[in-house]
Amino acid sequence: MSEKMTKKYEDLFAGFDPDELMVMDGYDGCIAGVVERFGQEPIVCYDKEEVIAQLEADGVSRTEAEEYFYFNQIGAWMGDLTPCFLSKNAESNGKTVGSDGWEIGQEVIFRGQVRTICDIDSGYDILALDGDKYICPNHAANRCVEAPFAECKPNAEVNGE
């Protein structure tokens, strides 16, 4: 790898050795970050929608881009350092939206109090409220109130409902 490329990847992969990561040529703008896994080497993670959008920008239809992506990119196994692809939650006005329609920043009523959603854990049907850090249910490092979806109601007055 050239010195110029090494510097570029050192900046992109701060804290990781770029010579030990596998990248897809021409898709640097689609890199979401580096994924670390227990007992395995770190791997490059690409934003799936950005990769497909780049394929479309190269002049193919959405269908052709998706076919190419599934067969040639996500479908390519190049060994343990093969990159992965991130499928993000839907976004609405720049806010992350959970699978049940909750939005980060949305105000809800939980146990009679108006609170603000700071994170959404759709896997456990939990909203993290009024905090700045959520890891997983009942984690000691959480700095928020955990609220089951079923116990929260949208704040109609504030959310304009």
Steps between C-alpha positions, in 0.01 A plus 500: 500500500635843407592754766215726380245216526633395840454856634146516358404171665676589826272805520193298401577210734640692797635253753515206258779384270374566145731230364305242703155601370340394172334776298293509182672715237304812415260490795689700764214751522267217605703388802297514820790400726683199635325213680674326788397149600611287792770253400515624140687764306328836441330542162392797287129576505326667205164677497287272280277780364800718416662211308180441303463876438856514366424213263191691380711814453724293274202471264307184587139466615409436864417137415833449320688668787334273757567188292866596461529582871346171619699284262838677476541694823305357792512162323880497470686308770867600503592344832474614861574864408209524254323832562149516642207725408286711729124522443385808692159556655266714293562870537247779520616863490845387613363324809541130555168320494442166670306219337190599699509864387668656805748780419806615689417843638127427514323587824297224663299460817637227729344441841332841491814697412604658170836359396722510188618192307881484485531145355283220366561129567254327266651163585373527858209741434660760727526877469791672673371828640655821637864394475813501295614138517322170444678168455246223559221422747599530867866580421680675786648764266162614365432868572133509413155374598404171332136484393319211330327606175163389641526746791574807285256721319585780253464842658218629278531862617867536413515265199202667330274195495 
